[in-house]
C-alpha cells in the first residue's frame, strides 16, 4: 500500500471541492481535475470554487488542473464525478498509464445506465489490478466543506485499503466506519436518490408530515428488498449508506433529488425541474437504470415504479401518489 500523503480528485463540482477541503487537513498536496477551465482558474487564483461552493475557502496546497496526466504520481485517486462520467474518466487514466498499484476510491453514487453496473464494478473492469474502495453515507458536500459533523462508511474487499482510507478520512468532525459489503453500500447510495424524488413530490403536493414519514419508511423496506436481491446484505440497509443516506436525501435542503421531486409535485415539468438546479441530480438518470434492474430481478417496487411513471411516462405526480394509496392492503412485513 502506498503512503497516502497526497491525492488526486477527479471532479471539480461541489463533491470534489468538498473532498479537497476535507482532506486538506490530512494531506500535503491535493490535485483537483476538472473539465471546467473557469473553476480550475478560480481554485488556483482565488482558492475558491465560486460556481459550486462559493463560501468555502481552499488551502494553498489544493490546486486544480484540466490535465489528467498530472494525477499519475498521486498515491490515491478519488472519483467525485457524476456516475455517467466514471467510465470515461477511468478510460482516460487507463490510456495514460495509471500505475496498477494506485488505490481508487469512488464517491459517485449511482448505477451506470447502459450496463446497469455499480461504480466499483466499472473501476474493477478498467483497472483489474488496482485496489478499489467506496465512500458513502449521509454526506452532503455543502456540510462536509463547512466542517459540519458527518459520518461515512468506506467499503472495500481489500481490508488493508479500507483501514487506510478510514484513517485518512477520520477527523474530529468526520467519523468513518468500514464495511466489506461493497454491493450493499453502493446500492444504498444509489437507490435512495429515487426515493428522495418521491419524498420531494410528496412535499410539493402538500401531503403532510404523516404521509412523507410513511413514504420514507416504506421506501426503506423497498430499498432493502431490492438491494438484497441485487447482492447486498440486509443489515447494510439499516446503516449509514442505507437509512442514513435515505433520511438526509429525503429531507435536506441540500438534496438535489428532493428539489427535483418538489418541483414536480408543484406542477413543473421534468426539464424545468432539472434545469433549475444547474447541477446533476443523480436520481433522474438512476431511476431508469434502477427500474431496469428491479424488473430483471423481479422485485416488487411500487414507489420506484411511481417515480419512473412521473419522470418517463408523463404521469402527473398527484396521480402517481394516488395510485400508491389505492394499492391493495397487505401485511407490513411482506
Secondary structure, 3 states (H helix, E strand, C coil): CCCCCEEEEECCCHHHHHHHHHHCCCCCEEEEECCCHHHHHHHHHHCCECCCECCCCCCCCEEEECCHHHHCCCCEEEECCCHHHHHHHHHHHHHCCCCCCCEEEECCCCECCCCCCEHHHHHHHHCCCCCEEEEECCCCHHHHCCCCCEEEEEECCCHHHHHHHHHHHCECCEEEEEECCHHHHHHHHHHHHHHHHHHHHHHHCCCCHHHHHHHHHHHHHHHHHHHHHCCCCHHHHHCHHHHHHHHHHHHCCCCHHHHHHHHHHCCCCHHHHHHCCCCCCHHHHHHHHHHHHHHHHCCCCHHHHHHHHHHHCCCCHHHHHHHHHCCCCCCCCC
